[in-house]
């Protein structure tokens, strides 16, 4: 019986501590996200823009055969829209 009461008290202690510390944890997480947004956000967006430009240059440099193959296989994945492309036999 003593272990049953001890387990209940211990569970209540853990639940109470979790509820007491949860706002502190959430505020700390929001603060870390805010710092990342200020110091790391611009660089991440800049790298994404650079990758988009490099991808566009890669498509422009393709030959006609490579481009038609790209439209058939990967354009629906990358372009997020359906293209009316005739399938070649």
Protein Blocks (a to p, Z undefined) as FASTA:
>chain_A
ZZmmmmmmmmmmmmmmmmmmmmmmmmmmmmmmmmmmmmmmmmmmmmmmmmmmmmmmmmmm
pcfklmmmmmmmmmmmmnopacdddddZZ
